Amino acid sequence: MTARFARFTGNKEFYKKVLIVAVPLMLQQLITSSVNLLDNLMVGQLGDASLSGVAVTNRFFMIGVFGTFGVLAAAAIYIAQFYGAKDEEHMKMSFRYSIVSAYIIMMPFVLMGILMPEAILGFFTKTPAIIAEGSTYMRIAALTFIPTAMTLSLGSAMRSIGQTKIPLYAGIASVLTNAFFNYVLIFGHFGFPRLGVAGAAWATLIARVIEMTILLTVMKRKHFPFSTKVKDLFHISRYLVKIVTLKSLPLATNEVLWSGGMAALFKFYSTRGDAVLVGFQISGATADLFFVLMGGMAAAFRDALRDSFNIVLPVAPGAGEQAVELDLVADGDVGDGLGHEEAQAVAAVVAEDAPAHGRVLSAPLSVCSSRFR
């Protein structure tokens, strides 16, 4: 009976690998969710208008953040593949793509947040007090997207190669910094000025800059195969841009539609009164605490399954795309892997600068959709 169900339960090594990834992710998400709840409680002491203004701003910015998540997820697929191939040049290109694309998505939100906060907030609510408080918060909070774009790109790339603890520690430092400066800047403790809702925005900006600084410092001192120079930021293969963009479109579209739907739901709730907005925001922050386990485990299983597949790419000297032959190998046996078109896309990128020896790529779960023969 035990042997019959063994293929459904896995082995100890698999669960160990999952937990190594899952525990840091769950801890980071738990800390973030806890501090977000604490933020809401502190801002809530300023009044319902302040809390609602912050909530509306965050709902708008969430669309840009989740759209960026979709693009970075696609870039992470190729960073992981080229990491398995020990192809540092294409890893660097994939990392550059993630940085550039993150800023392309986020900069419009920065500009809109600075230049037209009243119009954005006016879409969600017509209450003058909420619009006034939210505009003050949005103009400062929009600047947080500048360090956040870099932070998300760095964290995603590090997790793609199995470095989960560094983003965790940087995230812990960020949320604790955010909590401290929220306390001192919102209420004016320890000799700091009492800034109210603007203090919450400045606290978030300071925390995001510190998180970005930590990750950049670690990347500079500790060599990562995807590390790149600023002058090479736009040195990206056109073909790589094409295939990563095609991969990212459905992911980003899904994230934008979901976050846009949540923003629309927030808009509908706002028609029921300001008190409903406050309740909706507090309940959402509380509910996030209960999604920590599922989010961490889902990410961990994705990474564990990604590492369970390999693609061997024997490449002849000077060969082009058509000369690349792919055989999917999982623990020595042929199994499910990349679809034919997806495998060709990966092979084409590798074939650009392929040496005379074979390469081994890690195949992520997201592209393990059909049997490649």
N, C-alpha and C positions, 0 to 999 in steps of 0.2 A: 504493500500500500504506500509505504514511504517513497519507494522508487518511482511509483506511478505519478506521484505529485511533485517529484523533485524538479521537474522541468518548469513547473509553475511557481515554485518558491525560490529558486536560485540557490546560490551557495554563500558561505560566510564571507568569502572574498568580495563578492559583489556587494553585499550589504555594507561591508567595511568601507568600500570605495564610495558608496552612496552617502554614508554618514559623514565621511571626511569632508565631502562637499556640502552636504545639507546642513550640518550643524552651524558652520560659520555663516551661511546665508540666512538661516532662521534667526540666529542671534542678531545679525545686523538688521534684519527686518523687524524683529521684536523691539530692539532699541529705538529704531526710527519711528515705529508706530507709537511706542510709549511716549517719546518726546513730542511727537505731533499732537497727541492727546493733551500733554502738558502745555504745549503752546496754545492750544485752543482754550484751555482753562485760564491761562494767564491773560490772553487777549480778551477773553470773555468778561474779565473783571473790569474792562474799560467800557463795557456796555454792549448791547445787542447790535448796534450799528457798526461798531468796530469789528466784531466777530463776523458779521454778515459780509462786510466789505472785504475782509481777508478771504472768506470762503468763496465769494464770487470770483475774486482774482485768481485763486488757486484752481478753480474749475476751468477758467479760460486757459491758464498756462498748462494745465494738464494735457490739453490737446497737443501742444508742441512737444512736451516731454515724452508722451506715449508714441508719437510719430517718430521721434528720434530713437526710441527703443526698438521699433521695427527695423529701421535701417541698420542699427548697430548689431542686431541679431543676425542679419544677413552677412554683414562684414565679419562677424565672429565665426561664422561657418567656414569662411575661407582662411581666416587666420589659423583656425584649428587644423584645417587640411594641410596648409603649407608648413605648419609646425611639425606635423607628422612626417612631412617630406623633407624636413630640415632645409627648407627653401626660404632662407631669411629675406632675400630680396623681395619675393612676392608677399611674404608676411608684412614687410615694411610698407609695401604698396597698399595692402588691404587695411593696415592701420591708418595710413594717410587718408585713405578713402573714408574711413569711419570719422576721422576728425573733420574733414572738409564737409562731409554730408551733414554731420551734426550741427555745424555752424550755419550751413545753408538753411536748414529747417528752423533753427532757433532764432536767428537774427531778425526775421520778420516779426516774431513775437516780442523781441526786445524793443524794436522800433515802435510797434503799435502800443506797447505798454507805456512807453515814455511819451509818445506824441498824442495819443488819443484814448487815454484811460476812461474819460467820462463817457465817450460813445460806447465803449465796450461794456462798461458797467451798466449803462442805460439800457442795454439789450436785456439784461437779466432782471433789473429792478428799476422802479421809478421813484424810490424813496430818496430824497435829497441827502439825508444824513448818511445813508449807506454809500451813495455815490461819492460823497465828499471824503469819507474815511477810506473807502476802497481806492480812490484816485491817489491819495497820499501814499498808501501802501504799494500800489501797483508801479508807480514811477520808480521807486527804489528797488522793488523786488524784481523788476524786469532786468536789472543789471546782473542778477544772480545767474541768468542763463549763460553769460559769458564764461564764467568758470565752470558751470555745470556741464556745458557741452564737452569741455576737455576732460572733466572728471568721469563722465559717463563713458567716453571713448577709452580712456585709460583703464577703467575698471572692467569694461567688457573685454578688452584685449587680454588683460591679466587673467581673468577667469577662463578665457578660451584656451590658455596653456596650462591650466590647473593651479594658478596662483590665486587662491581664494582668500587667504588670510590677510594679504596686504590691503585689498579694498575694504575688508572687514574692519581692520584697525583704523584705517583712514575714515571710514564711516562712523565709527564709534567716536573718534576725536571730533568729527564734524557735529554730530548730534549733541554731544556734551557741551561743545562750544556754543552751539545754538541755544541750548537751554540756559546756559550761564548769562549770555548777553541779552537774551530775552528778559531775564529777571532784572538785570541791572539797567537796561535801556528803556524798557517799557515803564518801569516804576521809579527809575531814578535812584537806585541804591548804590552804596559805596562811592558816592561823590559823582556818579555819572548823571547827565541831564535826563530829566523825565521826558521822553519823546513819544510816549503812547504807541499808537499803531505804527508810526514811522520807526520806532525802536525795534519792533518785531521784524520789519523789513531789513533794517541794518544788521540785526543779529543773524538773519539768514544769509545775507551777503557775506559777512565776515566768516561764517561757518563754511560756506562753499569755497571761499578763497583759501582757507586753511586746508580743507580737504584736497583741493587741487594742488596746492603747494607740497603737501605730503607725498602725493602720488608722483608728481614730477621729480621731487628730490630722490625718492626711492628709485625711479626709473633711471635717473642720471648716475646714481652711485652703484646700482646693481644692474648688470647687463641683462637686457631682455632681447630676444632675437628680433622683436618687432620695433625696437627703438630706432628712431629716425631723427634726422637733423631738420631744423626749421627751414633751411634753404631748399630742402628736397620735398617739402610738403606737397607740392603739386606735381611731383614726378610719379605719375600713376599710369600704368598701361591702359590704353583705350579699351582693349578687350576686357580687362579686368573690371573697369568701370561699367562696361555694358552688362556683363553677366551678374555682377553684384547688384547693380541697379534693378535688373530684371528679377533677381531673387528677393530684393528688398521691397519691391512694389506691393505684392500681396500682403506681406507682413506689416508694412507701414500703413497700408490702407485699412487693414483689419484693426490696428491699434487706433488710428485716427477716427474711424467710424464708431468704435466702442467709446472712446473718450468724448467724442462729439455727442454721442447719444446720452452719455451721463451728464454732459453740460446742458443738453436740451431738457433732460429730466429735472435738473436743478432749476432751470428756467420755469418749468411748469409748477414746481413746488413754490417758487417765489410768488406766484399769483395768489397763493393761499395766505400770505401775510408774512411779516418779518420774523415773527416768532417761529414759524415753520422752518424758515431758512436756518435759524440758530439750531433748532432741534435736529434738522437733517445733517448739519455739519458735525455736531457732537456725536450723533449716532454713527455716522460714517467713520469718524476717527476711532470710535470704540470697536466697530466691526472689523477694522483692519487688524486689530490684535488677534482675531480668531482666524485670519487668513494666512498668518505667518507660517504655520506648519505646512499647509498645502503648497504655498509658493516656494518654500525652501526645498521640499521633497520633489516637486515637479522639476525644478532646475537641476537638482542633483541626479535624478533619473535620466534626464536629457543628456547630461555630460557623461554619465556612466555608459549609456547606450552608444553615445557617439564614439567613445573610446574602444568599444567592442568590435568595431569594423575597421578594416584596413583596405586600401586599394593599392595594388602594386602596379607601377607604371614603368615598364621597361622601354627605354627610349633609345633609338639608334642615333649615332652621331649626326648632327645637322638635320635631324628629322623634323618634319613639320607636324601639323595637327593630324593628318591622315595616317601617319606612320606610328602613332601612339596606340598601343594595345593595352586594354585594361582587363584585369582579372580580379574580381572581388574575392578576398580571402578573409574569413572570420575564424580565428583559431585553427587555421589550416584547412578548413573546409569551405567549399563554395556555398554561399548563402545569399540572403536578400541584401540588396545594396542600392547603389545609385541607379536611377533610371537611365536609359540609353542617352537621351539628349543631355541630361545633367552631367553624366560621366564624360561625354565629349567636351562639354564646356570646361570642366576642370582640366581635362587633358590638354585642351588648347592653350590654356594659360600657362601650364607647366611646360608645354612644348616650346614656348617662346624662347626660353633660355636653357633648354634641357641639356644636360651633359650626357655622356655616353653610358652612364649607369642608370639602373632603375631607381624610381622614387617610391616612397610609401606614404600614402595620404590617409589621414583619419577621416572617415566618412560620418558626418553627423546624422542624428536621427531625422532631422527635418528633410534630408534628401534621400533617406533610405525608404523609398516608396514602392519600388518594384524590383523584380529580379533582372539583373543585368547579365546577359549571356555573351 
